[in-house]
């Protein structure tokens, strides 16, 4: 894997790839560093599991039955 960070000074750029990549399908992705994941939005996201509710009253766990094969 080759990962390089550059600051282009014109719209067209070129780069060399390793000899072992020749003849293989490769993927090239270009994005600016500030286009990454916005941590403010992901930190504000709240997850709730209230949609699932089980009535566990009068439930007795049987360890031997759970470990049976």
N, C-alpha and C positions, 0 to 999 in steps of 0.2 A: 504494500500500500504506500502511496506517495501522497503526502499532504503538504501543501505549500500555501503560505499567506503572502499575497503580493499587493502592491498599490500601483495600478496601471496609470500611465501618464497619457495614454491614448485609448481609443475605443477597441482597437484590435490588439490581441496579445497572442503569443505562441510560446510553446514550451516543449521540452523533450521528455520522452517517456523512457522507462527502462527497456532494454532489449527484450527482456522476458515478457513484456506486454505486447510486443509486435505479433500481430495475427490473432490476438484475443479481443473479445468484446470488452470495452472499458466504459466507465461512466464518468462524465465530467459535470460537476455541479458548481455553479457560480452564484454567490450571494454575498451581500455586504455583512460585515461583522455585527452590525446593529439590527439585522433582520432575524437574529436568533430568537429563541423562546423568550417571551416576555414573562419574567418571573413574578411581576406584580399581579398579573391576571391569574396565574396558576396558584399563587399563594392565597388569593381571595376566594377561590373555588371551595365550597363546602360540600362535603359528601354526607348524605343521610341514608340510613338504612331503615327508616321508619316504615317503608312499604312492606317489609317482612315482619310479621309478628306471629309468634307461636304461644299458645297457652301451655305452659309447662307446670301448671299446678297439678299436684298428685302424680307427677312423673317420678319414677324410680329408675335409676341407672343400674343395670346389671352388668358388672364388669366381666363376669365369666361368660355371659352370653355374647358380649361385644368381642371377646377374644376367641370365640369358637371359630374353627376353620371348617 
